[in-house]
Amino acid sequence: GDSGKLLRSILEKLDIRDHYITNIVTCRSCIPTTDANGNQMFTKGYKGKPAEPKYTDQSPTKPEVEACRPRLAEEIYIVDPVIIVALGGTAVSALRGSSVSIMKERGMVEEIYIPGAAMTPNFTPKGAWLRKTKGEVNAPVMQNEIRYLMLPTIHPAYVLHRANDFSRDNPFKQLVDDIRQAADIYNRYMFEVHGVAPNEI
């Protein structure tokens, strides 16, 4: 849609080629479109096609986010990004696991933890691993967690809703600045870890 086009145009203008785009949920989060009387609205069915129900997009619901969370964690683990740019409060909340005030926290890099593919020892608070329960010694394990950097920012849809805002610190500039900051972090990582400058990639 228009939000995706805006995002891709920003990435292109900033010459960001090494990126991966995904969504918090894999399904379309929507509700039936109804008229003033609460009746389901339908398309007109152009060119011989049957009329179909109309739907209005909405932010993903908590059950949808929870249902898709394991897939999202696995996807992040496989892609293994240097930094995650979370677009909008819904994405930030889903990745962080808590609520967010996106306008106050945008542009502030933080650490998040994603379940990994391995198991690690489950130590007691005193640092012991082996435990004796009902005469049996066991060594409990738990799924490991991988640390990632996340940069929260506003969603491109919000930028489009505020397209007439020409103030000095308008939403478009905020989104571009945040994406540029993430690109700088990525480029610095590539140079420090692999000795590769951005123009050599």
C-alpha positions, 0 to 999 in steps of 0.5 A, a space after each residue: 500500500 501507500 505506507 509501503 511505497 513511502 517506506 521503500 522510497 525513503 530506503 531508496 533515497 538513503 541508498 539502504 539496500 541491505 534490509 529485510 521487511 516483515 510484519 508483526 502478524 502474517 494475516 490481514 487485521 481487519 473488521 467488516 465494513 458496515 453502513 450506518 445501520 450496521 449492515 455488512 457492505 459489499 463491493 459492486 462486483 465489476 466485470 462479472 465478478 460476484 460482490 464481495 464483503 468490504 473490510 476496513 483495516 485495523 491495528 493487529 489485536 492482542 490475540 493476533 499478535 500472540 498467535 504470530 509471535 512464535 513465527 516472528 521470533 523464528 523469522 528474526 532469529 533466522 534473519 539475524 538483523 544487526 538492528 531492528 527498526 520497529 515501525 509504530 507503537 504496535 510493532 514496538 509493543 509486540 517486540 518489547 512485550 510492554 506498552 510504549 509511548 511512540 512519540 516520546 520513545 522514537 529514535 531511542 535505541 534499546 535492547 530486546 530479547 528474542 527466543 533462540 533455537 537452543 537450550 541453556 541451563 536453568 540456574 537457581 538464584 544462588 547459581 546452582 544447576 543440579 537439583 534434587 527433587 523427590 530423590 532424583 537429580 535433574 538439570 533443568 533447561 530453558 530456551 535461550 534468548 538472543 539480544 537484538 538492538 531495536 530502534 522504535 519509530 513512527 509508522 509510515 501511515 502516520 506520516 501520510 496522515 500528517 502529510 500537510 505538516 510542514 513544521 521543522 520537526 514534522 513526522 516525515 523528517 522524524 521517520 527519515 532521521 530515525 531510519 538514517 540513525 539505524 543505517 549509521 548503526 548498521 554501517 558502523 557495525 559492518 566497519 568495526 566487525 568486518 572492516 567493510 565500509 558502506 560503499 564497499 558492500 
